Amino acid sequence: MGNIRCPKCRKMINEKDKKCEYCGFDGIRTYVSKQKRTESENKGKSSSSNS
């Protein structure tokens, strides 16, 4: 776990935060879970296409 950029204001924030301390964006956890799901799907596609 670490820091990410807020998708709204682009400031660095902790990915565990519920909302951005700078702009108040309150979808941080949803955003992070979507990002991780996308990354894992992309890893699966790249490893299967390399076969």
mmCIF entry with sequence, helices, sheets and N, C-alpha, C, O atoms, coordinates in Angstrom:
data_MODEL
# 
_entry.id   MODEL 
# 
_entity.id                         1 
_entity.type                       polymer 
_entity.pdbx_number_of_molecules   1 
# 
_entity_poly.entity_id                      1 
_entity_poly.type                           'polypeptide(L)' 
_entity_poly.nstd_linkage                   no 
_entity_poly.nstd_monomer                   no 
_entity_poly.pdbx_seq_one_letter_code       MGNIRCPKCRKMINEKDKKCEYCGFDGIRTYVSKQKRTESENKGKSSSSNS 
_entity_poly.pdbx_seq_one_letter_code_can   MGNIRCPKCRKMINEKDKKCEYCGFDGIRTYVSKQKRTESENKGKSSSSNS 
_entity_poly.pdbx_strand_id                 A 
# 
loop_
_entity_poly_seq.entity_id 
_entity_poly_seq.num 
_entity_poly_seq.mon_id 
_entity_poly_seq.hetero 
1 1  MET n 
1 2  GLY n 
1 3  ASN n 
1 4  ILE n 
1 5  ARG n 
1 6  CYS n 
1 7  PRO n 
1 8  LYS n 
1 9  CYS n 
1 10 ARG n 
1 11 LYS n 
1 12 MET n 
1 13 ILE n 
1 14 ASN n 
1 15 GLU n 
1 16 LYS n 
1 17 ASP n 
1 18 LYS n 
1 19 LYS n 
1 20 CYS n 
1 21 GLU n 
1 22 TYR n 
1 23 CYS n 
1 24 GLY n 
1 25 PHE n 
1 26 ASP n 
1 27 GLY n 
1 28 ILE n 
1 29 ARG n 
1 30 THR n 
1 31 TYR n 
1 32 VAL n 
1 33 SER n 
1 34 LYS n 
1 35 GLN n 
1 36 LYS n 
1 37 ARG n 
1 38 THR n 
1 39 GLU n 
1 40 SER n 
1 41 GLU n 
1 42 ASN n 
1 43 LYS n 
1 44 GLY n 
1 45 LYS n 
1 46 SER n 
1 47 SER n 
1 48 SER n 
1 49 SER n 
1 50 ASN n 
1 51 SER n 
# 
_struct_asym.id          A 
_struct_asym.entity_id   1 
# 
_struct_conf.conf_type_id            HELX_P 
_struct_conf.id                      HELX_P1 
_struct_conf.pdbx_PDB_helix_id       AA1 
_struct_conf.beg_label_comp_id       ILE 
_struct_conf.beg_label_asym_id       A 
_struct_conf.beg_label_seq_id        28 
_struct_conf.pdbx_beg_PDB_ins_code   ? 
_struct_conf.end_label_comp_id       SER 
_struct_conf.end_label_asym_id       A 
_struct_conf.end_label_seq_id        49 
_struct_conf.pdbx_end_PDB_ins_code   ? 
_struct_conf.beg_auth_comp_id        ILE 
_struct_conf.beg_auth_asym_id        A 
_struct_conf.beg_auth_seq_id         28 
_struct_conf.end_auth_comp_id        SER 
_struct_conf.end_auth_asym_id        A 
_struct_conf.end_auth_seq_id         49 
_struct_conf.pdbx_PDB_helix_class    1 
_struct_conf.details                 ? 
_struct_conf.pdbx_PDB_helix_length   22 
# 
_struct_conf_type.id          HELX_P 
_struct_conf_type.criteria    ? 
_struct_conf_type.reference   ? 
# 
_struct_sheet.id               AA1 
_struct_sheet.type             ? 
_struct_sheet.number_strands   2 
_struct_sheet.details          ? 
# 
_struct_sheet_order.sheet_id     AA1 
_struct_sheet_order.range_id_1   1 
_struct_sheet_order.range_id_2   2 
_struct_sheet_order.offset       ? 
_struct_sheet_order.sense        anti-parallel 
# 
loop_
_struct_sheet_range.sheet_id 
_struct_sheet_range.id 
_struct_sheet_range.beg_label_comp_id 
_struct_sheet_range.beg_label_asym_id 
_struct_sheet_range.beg_label_seq_id 
_struct_sheet_range.pdbx_beg_PDB_ins_code 
_struct_sheet_range.end_label_comp_id 
_struct_sheet_range.end_label_asym_id 
_struct_sheet_range.end_label_seq_id 
_struct_sheet_range.pdbx_end_PDB_ins_code 
_struct_sheet_range.beg_auth_comp_id 
_struct_sheet_range.beg_auth_asym_id 
_struct_sheet_range.beg_auth_seq_id 
_struct_sheet_range.end_auth_comp_id 
_struct_sheet_range.end_auth_asym_id 
_struct_sheet_range.end_auth_seq_id 
AA1 1 ASN A 3  ? ARG A 5  ? ASN A 3  ARG A 5  
AA1 2 MET A 12 ? ASN A 14 ? MET A 12 ASN A 14 
# 
loop_
_atom_site.group_PDB 
_atom_site.id 
_atom_site.type_symbol 
_atom_site.label_atom_id 
_atom_site.label_alt_id 
_atom_site.label_comp_id 
_atom_site.label_asym_id 
_atom_site.label_entity_id 
_atom_site.label_seq_id 
_atom_site.pdbx_PDB_ins_code 
_atom_site.Cartn_x 
_atom_site.Cartn_y 
_atom_site.Cartn_z 
_atom_site.occupancy 
_atom_site.B_iso_or_equiv 
_atom_site.pdbx_formal_charge 
_atom_site.auth_seq_id 
_atom_site.auth_comp_id 
_atom_site.auth_asym_id 
_atom_site.auth_atom_id 
_atom_site.pdbx_PDB_model_num 
ATOM 1   N N  . MET A 1 1  ? 0.842   -1.179  0.000   1.00 0.00 ? 1  MET A N  1 
ATOM 2   C CA . MET A 1 1  ? 0.000   0.000   0.000   1.00 0.00 ? 1  MET A CA 1 
ATOM 3   C C  . MET A 1 1  ? 0.883   1.236   0.000   1.00 0.00 ? 1  MET A C  1 
ATOM 4   O O  . MET A 1 1  ? 1.992   1.234   0.536   1.00 0.00 ? 1  MET A O  1 
ATOM 5   N N  . GLY A 1 2  ? 0.368   2.286   -0.611  1.00 0.00 ? 2  GLY A N  1 
ATOM 6   C CA . GLY A 1 2  ? 1.194   3.472   -0.663  1.00 0.00 ? 2  GLY A CA 1 
ATOM 7   C C  . GLY A 1 2  ? 0.406   4.690   -1.074  1.00 0.00 ? 2  GLY A C  1 
ATOM 8   O O  . GLY A 1 2  ? -0.785  4.818   -0.789  1.00 0.00 ? 2  GLY A O  1 
ATOM 9   N N  . ASN A 1 3  ? 1.085   5.559   -1.736  1.00 0.00 ? 3  ASN A N  1 
ATOM 10  C CA . ASN A 1 3  ? 0.477   6.796   -2.177  1.00 0.00 ? 3  ASN A CA 1 
ATOM 11  C C  . ASN A 1 3  ? 0.055   6.694   -3.637  1.00 0.00 ? 3  ASN A C  1 
ATOM 12  O O  . ASN A 1 3  ? 0.669   5.984   -4.434  1.00 0.00 ? 3  ASN A O  1 
ATOM 13  N N  . ILE A 1 4  ? -1.003  7.418   -3.961  1.00 0.00 ? 4  ILE A N  1 
ATOM 14  C CA . ILE A 1 4  ? -1.495  7.504   -5.330  1.00 0.00 ? 4  ILE A CA 1 
ATOM 15  C C  . ILE A 1 4  ? -1.827  8.957   -5.619  1.00 0.00 ? 4  ILE A C  1 
ATOM 16  O O  . ILE A 1 4  ? -1.865  9.786   -4.711  1.00 0.00 ? 4  ILE A O  1 
ATOM 17  N N  . ARG A 1 5  ? -2.065  9.260   -6.881  1.00 0.00 ? 5  ARG A N  1 
ATOM 18  C CA . ARG A 1 5  ? -2.517  10.593  -7.247  1.00 0.00 ? 5  ARG A CA 1 
ATOM 19  C C  . ARG A 1 5  ? -4.040  10.615  -7.242  1.00 0.00 ? 5  ARG A C  1 
ATOM 20  O O  . ARG A 1 5  ? -4.688  9.716   -7.777  1.00 0.00 ? 5  ARG A O  1 
ATOM 21  N N  . CYS A 1 6  ? -4.597  11.647  -6.636  1.00 0.00 ? 6  CYS A N  1 
ATOM 22  C CA . CYS A 1 6  ? -6.048  11.814  -6.657  1.00 0.00 ? 6  CYS A CA 1 
ATOM 23  C C  . CYS A 1 6  ? -6.477  11.986  -8.115  1.00 0.00 ? 6  CYS A C  1 
ATOM 24  O O  . CYS A 1 6  ? -5.893  12.795  -8.836  1.00 0.00 ? 6  CYS A O  1 
ATOM 25  N N  . PRO A 1 7  ? -7.491  11.236  -8.558  1.00 0.00 ? 7  PRO A N  1 
ATOM 26  C CA . PRO A 1 7  ? -7.917  11.352  -9.955  1.00 0.00 ? 7  PRO A CA 1 
ATOM 27  C C  . PRO A 1 7  ? -8.552  12.701  -10.285 1.00 0.00 ? 7  PRO A C  1 
ATOM 28  O O  . PRO A 1 7  ? -8.685  13.057  -11.456 1.00 0.00 ? 7  PRO A O  1 
ATOM 29  N N  . LYS A 1 8  ? -8.938  13.442  -9.264  1.00 0.00 ? 8  LYS A N  1 
ATOM 30  C CA . LYS A 1 8  ? -9.577  14.737  -9.499  1.00 0.00 ? 8  LYS A CA 1 
ATOM 31  C C  . LYS A 1 8  ? -8.565  15.889  -9.495  1.00 0.00 ? 8  LYS A C  1 
ATOM 32  O O  . LYS A 1 8  ? -8.499  16.656  -10.455 1.00 0.00 ? 8  LYS A O  1 
ATOM 33  N N  . CYS A 1 9  ? -7.772  16.015  -8.411  1.00 0.00 ? 9  CYS A N  1 
ATOM 34  C CA . CYS A 1 9  ? -6.863  17.165  -8.290  1.00 0.00 ? 9  CYS A CA 1 
ATOM 35  C C  . CYS A 1 9  ? -5.408  16.820  -8.574  1.00 0.00 ? 9  CYS A C  1 
ATOM 36  O O  . CYS A 1 9  ? -4.571  17.716  -8.684  1.00 0.00 ? 9  CYS A O  1 
ATOM 37  N N  . ARG A 1 10 ? -5.091  15.506  -8.694  1.00 0.00 ? 10 ARG A N  1 
ATOM 38  C CA . ARG A 1 10 ? -3.752  15.006  -9.033  1.00 0.00 ? 10 ARG A CA 1 
ATOM 39  C C  . ARG A 1 10 ? -2.715  15.211  -7.917  1.00 0.00 ? 10 ARG A C  1 
ATOM 40  O O  . ARG A 1 10 ? -1.518  15.080  -8.176  1.00 0.00 ? 10 ARG A O  1 
ATOM 41  N N  . LYS A 1 11 ? -3.136  15.525  -6.696  1.00 0.00 ? 11 LYS A N  1 
ATOM 42  C CA . LYS A 1 11 ? -2.210  15.631  -5.566  1.00 0.00 ? 11 LYS A CA 1 
ATOM 43  C C  . LYS A 1 11 ? -1.947  14.226  -5.036  1.00 0.00 ? 11 LYS A C  1 
ATOM 44  O O  . LYS A 1 11 ? -2.784  13.335  -5.182  1.00 0.00 ? 11 LYS A O  1 
ATOM 45  N N  . MET A 1 12 ? -0.781  14.030  -4.418  1.00 0.00 ? 12 MET A N  1 
ATOM 46  C CA . MET A 1 12 ? -0.438  12.742  -3.838  1.00 0.00 ? 12 MET A CA 1 
ATOM 47  C C  . MET A 1 12 ? -1.185  12.554  -2.519  1.00 0.00 ? 12 MET A C  1 
ATOM 48  O O  . MET A 1 12 ? -1.166  13.429  -1.653  1.00 0.00 ? 12 MET A O  1 
ATOM 49  N N  . ILE A 1 13 ? -1.843  11.401  -2.378  1.00 0.00 ? 13 ILE A N  1 
ATOM 50  C CA . ILE A 1 13 ? -2.589  11.079  -1.169  1.00 0.00 ? 13 ILE A CA 1 
ATOM 51  C C  . ILE A 1 13 ? -2.356  9.611   -0.832  1.00 0.00 ? 13 ILE A C  1 
ATOM 52  O O  . ILE A 1 13 ? -1.868  8.847   -1.665  1.00 0.00 ? 13 ILE A O  1 
ATOM 53  N N  . ASN A 1 14 ? -2.701  9.224   0.378   1.00 0.00 ? 14 ASN A N  1 
ATOM 54  C CA . ASN A 1 14 ? -2.592  7.826   0.791   1.00 0.00 ? 14 ASN A CA 1 
ATOM 55  C C  . ASN A 1 14 ? -3.769  7.064   0.212   1.00 0.00 ? 14 ASN A C  1 
ATOM 56  O O  . ASN A 1 14 ? -4.910  7.517   0.310   1.00 0.00 ? 14 ASN A O  1 
ATOM 57  N N  . GLU A 1 15 ? -3.508  5.921   -0.386  1.00 0.00 ? 15 GLU A N  1 
ATOM 58  C CA . GLU A 1 15 ? -4.581  5.155   -1.028  1.00 0.00 ? 15 GLU A CA 1 
ATOM 59  C C  . GLU A 1 15 ? -5.567  4.580   -0.020  1.00 0.00 ? 15 GLU A C  1 
ATOM 60  O O  . GLU A 1 15 ? -6.648  4.138   -0.407  1.00 0.00 ? 15 GLU A O  1 
ATOM 61  N N  . LYS A 1 16 ? -5.221  4.576   1.257   1.00 0.00 ? 16 LYS A N  1 
ATOM 62  C CA . LYS A 1 16 ? -6.136  4.089   2.293   1.00 0.00 ? 16 LYS A CA 1 
ATOM 63  C C  . LYS A 1 16 ? -7.146  5.150   2.724   1.00 0.00 ? 16 LYS A C  1 
ATOM 64  O O  . LYS A 1 16 ? -8.133  4.833   3.387   1.00 0.00 ? 16 LYS A O  1 
ATOM 65  N N  . ASP A 1 17 ? -6.906  6.402   2.352   1.00 0.00 ? 17 ASP A N  1 
ATOM 66  C CA . ASP A 1 17 ? -7.829  7.473   2.731   1.00 0.00 ? 17 ASP A CA 1 
ATOM 67  C C  . ASP A 1 17 ? -9.186  7.278   2.071   1.00 0.00 ? 17 ASP A C  1 
ATOM 68  O O  . ASP A 1 17 ? -9.276  6.768   0.954   1.00 0.00 ? 17 ASP A O  1 
ATOM 69  N N  . LYS A 1 18 ? -10.238 7.686   2.766   1.00 0.00 ? 18 LYS A N  1 
ATOM 70  C CA . LYS A 1 18 ? -11.576 7.593   2.196   1.00 0.00 ? 18 LYS A CA 1 
ATOM 71  C C  . LYS A 1 18 ? -11.817 8.705   1.199   1.00 0.00 ? 18 LYS A C  1 
ATOM 72  O O  . LYS A 1 18 ? -12.523 8.515   0.209   1.00 0.00 ? 18 LYS A O  1 
ATOM 73  N N  . LYS A 1 19 ? -11.231 9.871   1.455   1.00 0.00 ? 19 LYS A N  1 
ATOM 74  C CA . LYS A 1 19 ? -11.384 10.982  0.521   1.00 0.00 ? 19 LYS A CA 1 
ATOM 75  C C  . LYS A 1 19 ? -10.132 11.837  0.497   1.00 0.00 ? 19 LYS A C  1 
ATOM 76  O O  . LYS A 1 19 ? -9.336  11.830  1.436   1.00 0.00 ? 19 LYS A O  1 
ATOM 77  N N  . CYS A 1 20 ? -9.975  12.568  -0.581  1.00 0.00 ? 20 CYS A N  1 
ATOM 78  C CA . CYS A 1 20 ? -8.798  13.412  -0.766  1.00 0.00 ? 20 CYS A CA 1 
ATOM 79  C C  . CYS A 1 20 ? -8.817  14.560  0.235   1.00 0.00 ? 20 CYS A C  1 
ATOM 80  O O  . CYS A 1 20 ? -9.822  15.255  0.379   1.00 0.00 ? 20 CYS A O  1 
ATOM 81  N N  . GLU A 1 21 ? -7.704  14.748  0.918   1.00 0.00 ? 21 GLU A N  1 
ATOM 82  C CA . GLU A 1 21 ? -7.622  15.824  1.896   1.00 0.00 ? 21 GLU A CA 1 
ATOM 83  C C  . GLU A 1 21 ? -7.506  17.200  1.239   1.00 0.00 ? 21 GLU A C  1 
ATOM 84  O O  . GLU A 1 21 ? -7.694  18.217  1.907   1.00 0.00 ? 21 GLU A O  1 
ATOM 85  N N  . TYR A 1 22 ? -7.203  17.243  -0.043  1.00 0.00 ? 22 TYR A N  1 
ATOM 86  C CA . TYR A 1 22 ? -7.021  18.514  -0.742  1.00 0.00 ? 22 TYR A CA 1 
ATOM 87  C C  . TYR A 1 22 ? -8.304  19.003  -1.425  1.00 0.00 ? 22 TYR A C  1 
ATOM 88  O O  . TYR A 1 22 ? -8.699  20.158  -1.261  1.00 0.00 ? 22 TYR A O  1 
ATOM 89  N N  . CYS A 1 23 ? -8.945  18.125  -2.186  1.00 0.00 ? 23 CYS A N  1 
ATOM 90  C CA . CYS A 1 23 ? -10.117 18.554  -2.959  1.00 0.00 ? 23 CYS A CA 1 
ATOM 91  C C  . CYS A 1 23 ? -11.429 17.949  -2.468  1.00 0.00 ? 23 CYS A C  1 
ATOM 92  O O  . CYS A 1 23 ? -12.507 18.380  -2.881  1.00 0.00 ? 23 CYS A O  1 
ATOM 93  N N  . GLY A 1 24 ? -11.339 16.946  -1.582  1.00 0.00 ? 24 GLY A N  1 
ATOM 94  C CA . GLY A 1 24 ? -12.540 16.336  -1.036  1.00 0.00 ? 24 GLY A CA 1 
ATOM 95  C C  . GLY A 1 24 ? -13.127 15.211  -1.874  1.00 0.00 ? 24 GLY A C  1 
ATOM 96  O O  . GLY A 1 24 ? -14.196 14.697  -1.543  1.00 0.00 ? 24 GLY A O  1 
ATOM 97  N N  . PHE A 1 25 ? -12.454 14.815  -2.954  1.00 0.00 ? 25 PHE A N  1 
ATOM 98  C CA . PHE A 1 25 ? -12.938 13.704  -3.779  1.00 0.00 ? 25 PHE A CA 1 
ATOM 99  C C  . PHE A 1 25 ? -13.145 12.491  -2.884  1.00 0.00 ? 25 PHE A C  1 
ATOM 100 O O  . PHE A 1 25 ? -12.221 12.064  -2.193  1.00 0.00 ? 25 PHE A O  1 
ATOM 101 N N  . ASP A 1 26 ? -14.358 11.931  -2.893  1.00 0.00 ? 26 ASP A N  1 
ATOM 102 C CA . ASP A 1 26 ? -14.659 10.869  -1.942  1.00 0.00 ? 26 ASP A CA 1 
ATOM 103 C C  . ASP A 1 26 ? -14.775 9.482   -2.554  1.00 0.00 ? 26 ASP A C  1 
ATOM 104 O O  . ASP A 1 26 ? -15.369 8.593   -1.945  1.00 0.00 ? 26 ASP A O  1 
ATOM 105 N N  . GLY A 1 27 ? -14.233 9.281   -3.722  1.00 0.00 ? 27 GLY A N  1 
ATOM 106 C CA . GLY A 1 27 ? -14.270 7.963   -4.353  1.00 0.00 ? 27 GLY A CA 1 
ATOM 107 C C  . GLY A 1 27 ? -12.914 7.294   -4.405  1.00 0.00 ? 27 GLY A C  1 
ATOM 108 O O  . GLY A 1 27 ? -12.667 6.486   -5.300  1.00 0.00 ? 27 GLY A O  1 
ATOM 109 N N  . ILE A 1 28 ? -12.032 7.602   -3.478  1.00 0.00 ? 28 ILE A N  1 
ATOM 110 C CA . ILE A 1 28 ? -10.661 7.096   -3.515  1.00 0.00 ? 28 ILE A CA 1 
ATOM 111 C C  . ILE A 1 28 ? -10.624 5.571   -3.468  1.00 0.00 ? 28 ILE A C  1 
ATOM 112 O O  . ILE A 1 28 ? -9.943  4.946   -4.282  1.00 0.00 ? 28 ILE A O  1 
ATOM 113 N N  . ARG A 1 29 ? -11.339 4.971   -2.539  1.00 0.00 ? 29 ARG A N  1 
ATOM 114 C CA . ARG A 1 29 ? -11.293 3.507   -2.411  1.00 0.00 ? 29 ARG A CA 1 
ATOM 115 C C  . ARG A 1 29 ? -11.857 2.826   -3.639  1.00 0.00 ? 29 ARG A C  1 
ATOM 116 O O  . ARG A 1 29 ? -11.328 1.803   -4.074  1.00 0.00 ? 29 ARG A O  1 
ATOM 117 N N  . THR A 1 30 ? -12.917 3.368   -4.204  1.00 0.00 ? 30 THR A N  1 
ATOM 118 C CA . THR A 1 30 ? -13.486 2.808   -5.432  1.00 0.00 ? 30 THR A CA 1 
ATOM 119 C C  . THR A 1 30 ? -12.489 2.935   -6.565  1.00 0.00 ? 30 THR A C  1 
ATOM 120 O O  . THR A 1 30 ? -12.299 1.993   -7.335  1.00 0.00 ? 30 THR A O  1 
ATOM 121 N N  . TYR A 1 31 ? -11.855 4.085   -6.676  1.00 0.00 ? 31 TYR A N  1 
ATOM 122 C CA . TYR A 1 31 ? -10.859 4.335   -7.715  1.00 0.00 ? 31 TYR A CA 1 
ATOM 123 C C  . TYR A 1 31 ? -9.691  3.354   -7.585  1.00 0.00 ? 31 TYR A C  1 
ATOM 124 O O  . TYR A 1 31 ? -9.259  2.767   -8.577  1.00 0.00 ? 31 TYR A O  1 
ATOM 125 N N  . VAL A 1 32 ? -9.179  3.178   -6.363  1.00 0.00 ? 32 VAL A N  1 
ATOM 126 C CA . VAL A 1 32 ? -8.046  2.288   -6.127  1.00 0.00 ? 32 VAL A CA 1 
ATOM 127 C C  . VAL A 1 32 ? -8.417  0.854   -6.475  1.00 0.00 ? 32 VAL A C  1 
ATOM 128 O O  . VAL A 1 32 ? -7.630  0.156   -7.115  1.00 0.00 ? 32 VAL A O  1 
ATOM 129 N N  . SER A 1 33 ? -9.603  0.398   -6.066  1.00 0.00 ? 33 SER A N  1 
ATOM 130 C CA . SER A 1 33 ? -9.984  -0.989  -6.356  1.00 0.00 ? 33 SER A CA 1 
ATOM 131 C C  . SER A 1 33 ? -10.159 -1.206  -7.855  1.00 0.00 ? 33 SER A C  1 
ATOM 132 O O  . SER A 1 33 ? -9.832  -2.282  -8.356  1.00 0.00 ? 33 SER A O  1 
ATOM 133 N N  . LYS A 1 34 ? -10.664 -0.215  -8.578  1.00 0.00 ? 34 LYS A N  1 
ATOM 134 C CA . LYS A 1 34 ? -10.791 -0.333  -10.035 1.00 0.00 ? 34 LYS A CA 1 
ATOM 135 C C  . LYS A 1 34 ? -9.417  -0.388  -10.685 1.00 0.00 ? 34 LYS A C  1 
ATOM 136 O O  . LYS A 1 34 ? -9.203  -1.165  -11.615 1.00 0.00 ? 34 LYS A O  1 
ATOM 137 N N  . GLN A 1 35 ? -8.486  0.428   -10.205 1.00 0.00 ? 35 GLN A N  1 
ATOM 138 C CA . GLN A 1 35 ? -7.126  0.448   -10.748 1.00 0.00 ? 35 GLN A CA 1 
ATOM 139 C C  . GLN A 1 35 ? -6.454  -0.911  -10.551 1.00 0.00 ? 35 GLN A C  1 
ATOM 140 O O  . GLN A 1 35 ? -5.824  -1.433  -11.471 1.00 0.00 ? 35 GLN A O  1 
ATOM 141 N N  . LYS A 1 36 ? -6.585  -1.477  -9.359  1.00 0.00 ? 36 LYS A N  1 
ATOM 142 C CA . LYS A 1 36 ? -5.952  -2.759  -9.072  1.00 0.00 ? 36 LYS A CA 1 
ATOM 143 C C  . LYS A 1 36 ? -6.579  -3.864  -9.904  1.00 0.00 ? 36 LYS A C  1 
ATOM 144 O O  . LYS A 1 36 ? -5.872  -4.753  -10.378 1.00 0.00 ? 36 LYS A O  1 
ATOM 145 N N  . ARG A 1 37 ? -7.890  -3.827  -10.090 1.00 0.00 ? 37 ARG A N  1 
ATOM 146 C CA . ARG A 1 37 ? -8.574  -4.831  -10.896 1.00 0.00 ? 37 ARG A CA 1 
ATOM 147 C C  . ARG A 1 37 ? -8.109  -4.734  -12.347 1.00 0.00 ? 37 ARG A C  1 
ATOM 148 O O  . ARG A 1 37 ? -7.866  -5.756  -12.989 1.00 0.00 ? 37 ARG A O  1 
ATOM 149 N N  . THR A 1 38 ? -7.984  -3.521  -12.863 1.00 0.00 ? 38 THR A N  1 
ATOM 150 C CA . THR A 1 38 ? -7.518  -3.309  -14.235 1.00 0.00 ? 38 THR A CA 1 
ATOM 151 C C  . THR A 1 38 ? -6.093  -3.810  -14.403 1.00 0.00 ? 38 THR A C  1 
ATOM 152 O O  . THR A 1 38 ? -5.776  -4.462  -15.397 1.00 0.00 ? 38 THR A O  1 
ATOM 153 N N  . GLU A 1 39 ? -5.231  -3.508  -13.435 1.00 0.00 ? 39 GLU A N  1 
ATOM 154 C CA . GLU A 1 39 ? -3.839  -3.963  -13.503 1.00 0.00 ? 39 GLU A CA 1 
ATOM 155 C C  . GLU A 1 39 ? -3.760  -5.488  -13.514 1.00 0.00 ? 39 GLU A C  1 
ATOM 156 O O  . GLU A 1 39 ? -2.992  -6.063  -14.285 1.00 0.00 ? 39 GLU A O  1 
ATOM 157 N N  . SER A 1 40 ? -4.547  -6.142  -12.668 1.00 0.00 ? 40 SER A N  1 
ATOM 158 C CA . SER A 1 40 ? -4.484  -7.605  -12.621 1.00 0.00 ? 40 SER A CA 1 
ATOM 159 C C  . SER A 1 40 ? -5.045  -8.220  -13.899 1.00 0.00 ? 40 SER A C  1 
ATOM 160 O O  . SER A 1 40 ? -4.548  -9.250  -14.354 1.00 0.00 ? 40 SER A O  1 
ATOM 161 N N  . GLU A 1 41 ? -6.067  -7.608  -14.485 1.00 0.00 ? 41 GLU A N  1 
ATOM 162 C CA . GLU A 1 41 ? -6.597  -8.095  -15.758 1.00 0.00 ? 41 GLU A CA 1 
ATOM 163 C C  . GLU A 1 41 ? -5.559  -7.935  -16.864 1.00 0.00 ? 41 GLU A C  1 
ATOM 164 O O  . GLU A 1 41 ? -5.400  -8.822  -17.702 1.00 0.00 ? 41 GLU A O  1 
ATOM 165 N N  . ASN A 1 42 ? -4.859  -6.812  -16.868 1.00 0.00 ? 42 ASN A N  1 
ATOM 166 C CA . ASN A 1 42 ? -3.838  -6.571  -17.880 1.00 0.00 ? 42 ASN A CA 1 
ATOM 167 C C  . ASN A 1 42 ? -2.672  -7.550  -17.733 1.00 0.00 ? 42 ASN A C  1 
ATOM 168 O O  . ASN A 1 42 ? -2.113  -7.992  -18.736 1.00 0.00 ? 42 ASN A O  1 
ATOM 169 N N  . LYS A 1 43 ? -2.302  -7.890  -16.513 1.00 0.00 ? 43 LYS A N  1 
ATOM 170 C CA . LYS A 1 43 ? -1.228  -8.865  -16.291 1.00 0.00 ? 43 LYS A CA 1 
ATOM 171 C C  . LYS A 1 43 ? -1.634  -10.219 -16.839 1.00 0.00 ? 43 LYS A C  1 
ATOM 172 O O  . LYS A 1 43 ? -0.827  -10.910 -17.461 1.00 0.00 ? 43 LYS A O  1 
ATOM 173 N N  . GLY A 1 44 ? -2.877  -10.598 -16.612 1.00 0.00 ? 44 GLY A N  1 
ATOM 174 C CA . GLY A 1 44 ? -3.373  -11.876 -17.120 1.00 0.00 ? 44 GLY A CA 1 
ATOM 175 C C  . GLY A 1 44 ? -3.374  -11.916 -18.632 1.00 0.00 ? 44 GLY A C  1 
ATOM 176 O O  . GLY A 1 44 ? -3.032  -12.940 -19.224 1.00 0.00 ? 44 GLY A O  1 
ATOM 177 N N  . LYS A 1 45 ? -3.753  -10.818 -19.268 1.00 0.00 ? 45 LYS A N  1 
ATOM 178 C CA . LYS A 1 45 ? -3.774  -10.758 -20.728 1.00 0.00 ? 45 LYS A CA 1 
ATOM 179 C C  . LYS A 1 45 ? -2.374  -10.829 -21.295 1.00 0.00 ? 45 LYS A C  1 
ATOM 180 O O  . LYS A 1 45 ? -2.140  -11.540 -22.273 1.00 0.00 ? 45 LYS A O  1 
ATOM 181 N N  . SER A 1 46 ? -1.429  -10.101 -20.696 1.00 0.00 ? 46 SER A N  1 
ATOM 182 C CA . SER A 1 46 ? -0.075  -10.080 -21.241 1.00 0.00 ? 46 SER A CA 1 
ATOM 183 C C  . SER A 1 46 ? 0.628   -11.425 -21.055 1.00 0.00 ? 46 SER A C  1 
ATOM 184 O O  . SER A 1 46 ? 1.399   -11.842 -21.920 1.00 0.00 ? 46 SER A O  1 
ATOM 185 N N  . SER A 1 47 ? 0.375   -12.100 -19.949 1.00 0.00 ? 47 SER A N  1 
ATOM 186 C CA . SER A 1 47 ? 1.038   -13.392 -19.747 1.00 0.00 ? 47 SER A CA 1 
ATOM 187 C C  . SER A 1 47 ? 0.431   -14.462 -20.640 1.00 0.00 ? 47 SER A C  1 
ATOM 188 O O  . SER A 1 47 ? 1.140   -15.373 -21.069 1.00 0.00 ? 47 SER A O  1 
ATOM 189 N N  . SER A 1 48 ? -0.854  -14.377 -20.931 1.00 0.00 ? 48 SER A N  1 
ATOM 190 C CA . SER A 1 48 ? -1.470  -15.372 -21.805 1.00 0.00 ? 48 SER A CA 1 
ATOM 191 C C  . SER A 1 48 ? -1.146  -15.105 -23.265 1.00 0.00 ? 48 SER A C  1 
ATOM 192 O O  . SER A 1 48 ? -1.100  -16.040 -24.063 1.00 0.00 ? 48 SER A O  1 
ATOM 193 N N  . SER A 1 49 ? -0.921  -13.853 -23.631 1.00 0.00 ? 49 SER A N  1 
ATOM 194 C CA . SER A 1 49 ? -0.598  -13.540 -25.021 1.00 0.00 ? 49 SER A CA 1 
ATOM 195 C C  . SER A 1 49 ? 0.862   -13.830 -25.344 1.00 0.00 ? 49 SER A C  1 
ATOM 196 O O  . SER A 1 49 ? 1.227   -13.925 -26.516 1.00 0.00 ? 49 SER A O  1 
ATOM 197 N N  . ASN A 1 50 ? 1.697   -13.970 -24.323 1.00 0.00 ? 50 ASN A N  1 
ATOM 198 C CA . ASN A 1 50 ? 3.112   -14.278 -24.529 1.00 0.00 ? 50 ASN A CA 1 
ATOM 199 C C  . ASN A 1 50 ? 3.351   -15.762 -24.725 1.00 0.00 ? 50 ASN A C  1 
ATOM 200 O O  . ASN A 1 50 ? 4.472   -16.163 -25.037 1.00 0.00 ? 50 ASN A O  1 
ATOM 201 N N  . SER A 1 51 ? 2.334   -16.585 -24.554 1.00 0.00 ? 51 SER A N  1 
ATOM 202 C CA . SER A 1 51 ? 2.499   -18.037 -24.645 1.00 0.00 ? 51 SER A CA 1 
ATOM 203 C C  . SER A 1 51 ? 2.670   -18.486 -26.071 1.00 0.00 ? 51 SER A C  1 
ATOM 204 O O  . SER A 1 51 ? 2.822   -19.681 -26.328 1.00 0.00 ? 51 SER A O  1 
# 
